[in-house]
Amino acid sequence: MRPFLGGRFMKSLWNGLEPKILDDKKVLDSNCNADVCIIGGGITGISTAYYLSKSGKKVVVLERDSLADKTTGNSTAKITSQHGLFYKYLLDDYGQDFAKSYYSANQEAISRIKSIIQEEKIDCDFESQDSYVFTQSSREVSNIEDEVKAVKSFGGEAEFVKSIEPNLGNVKGAIKFPNQAKFNPRKYVKGLARAIENNGSEIYENSKVVSVKNENDEYVVSTDKASVRAKYVVVATNYPIINTPRFLFH
Ligand SMILES: Cc1cc2nc3c(=O)[nH]c(=O)nc-3n(C[C@H](O)[C@H](O)[C@H](O)COP(=O)(O)OP(=O)(O)OC[C@H]3O[C@@H](n4cnc5c(N)ncnc54)[C@H](O)[C@@H]3O)c2cc1C
């Protein structure tokens, strides 16, 4: 749900800068077949569709409303390996291999997004920037120092600093992750959507999935107008919409 402000739903800055993603909304109104049907047109569904369509799979994406209009279009738009003070917790509760894998996967994601942007020539205001978690309370400085130690313990890049950019004043301590990034997620999804269609796959909006059934080793994914038959289904709806045996929830 969007924040409700003064009688109107507030639109994010990213929506304002990129109000339209696909030129024409296509609604699924006749049955079709695909190798993979992806439910949900946020960054997760569209990124999955991008990789699969690029590898030669026929993909059909079904989006309930409009692409990148929900969480993706209203997110903070940062692409970082830094998620609060998370690594001390990962290290303590899951061990060094797990914490290192989490860090490496996130660093890899930053590089991959950067190379997709270059390869597909996506104009999405991508900028490499340092990322910080800071405190203005002397009592919390030791938490920041512990986090720096945790990240360095598995070879991650982190630094304890006493000032940040932009200078907010009164910063007592901060953990800096270098070479992180930000972008406009709607512009990025728009570029991926264009690539997916160029790869011969299809995207439908205003096409809410109402059921997923398993028939003869295939899935039948239905809206109230038509169905997609596919060998595989990816549910990328942020919140699960179905609870079918053999589906893997993360
Ligand atoms: C406030 C906030 C800020 C965030 N900021 C960041 C950030 O800066 N960086 C970061 O990496 N992560 C951030 N996140 C995490 C964020 O959840 C993910 O980065 C990402 O945007 C989620 O994308 P998604 O595609 O999984 O979900 P969504 O963008 O929500 O997409 C799911 C889509 O599924 C569709 N759908 C739902 N039900 C159906 C149905 N029955 N049929 C068809 N379609 C359906 C929806 O309409 C929607 O478009 C933030 C999260 C929040 C809540």
The ligand as a Gaussian input file, in Angstrom:
#p B3LYP/6-31G(d) Opt

LIG

0 1
 C       10.204000       1.053000       1.574000
 C       11.135000       0.054000       0.948000
 C       12.348000       0.491000       0.421000
 C       13.218000      -0.432000      -0.148000
 N       14.396000       0.020000      -0.660000
 C       15.258000      -0.856000      -1.236000
 C       16.480000      -0.391000      -1.809000
 O       16.781000       0.774000      -1.783000
 N       17.299000      -1.299000      -2.389000
 C       16.980000      -2.639000      -2.434000
 O       17.747000      -3.432000      -3.002000
 N       15.817000      -3.092000      -1.899000
 C       14.955000      -2.237000      -1.321000
 N       13.784000      -2.695000      -0.790000
 C       13.486000      -4.127000      -0.879000
 C       12.527000      -4.334000      -2.072000
 O       11.497000      -5.117000      -1.561000
 C       13.197000      -4.975000      -3.293000
 O       14.391000      -4.354000      -3.611000
 C       12.360000      -4.978000      -4.587000
 O       11.937000      -3.715000      -5.015000
 C       11.180000      -5.899000      -4.466000
 O       10.815000      -6.154000      -5.780000
 P        9.815000      -7.300000      -6.148000
 O        9.791000      -7.408000      -7.633000
 O       10.149000      -8.541000      -5.374000
 O        8.413000      -6.776000      -5.566000
 P        7.409000      -5.696000      -6.177000
 O        8.118000      -4.536000      -6.766000
 O        6.400000      -5.418000      -5.114000
 O        6.744000      -6.483000      -7.371000
 C        5.784000      -7.514000      -7.176000
 C        4.780000      -7.371000      -8.292000
 O        3.878000      -8.472000      -8.256000
 C        2.613000      -8.008000      -8.687000
 N        1.576000      -8.950000      -8.274000
 C        1.119000      -9.188000      -7.012000
 N        0.136000     -10.113000      -7.043000
 C       -0.035000     -10.464000      -8.347000
 C       -0.930000     -11.343000      -9.015000
 N       -1.866000     -12.074000      -8.361000
 N       -0.831000     -11.461000     -10.378000
 C        0.093000     -10.736000     -11.072000
 N        0.940000      -9.869000     -10.481000
 C        0.881000      -9.741000      -9.129000
 C        2.494000      -6.637000      -8.029000
 O        1.509000      -5.828000      -8.654000
 C        3.916000      -6.107000      -8.181000
 O        4.100000      -5.302000      -9.337000
 C       12.890000      -1.812000      -0.205000
 C       11.664000      -2.234000       0.320000
 C       10.798000      -1.320000       0.874000
 C        9.490000      -1.815000       1.422000

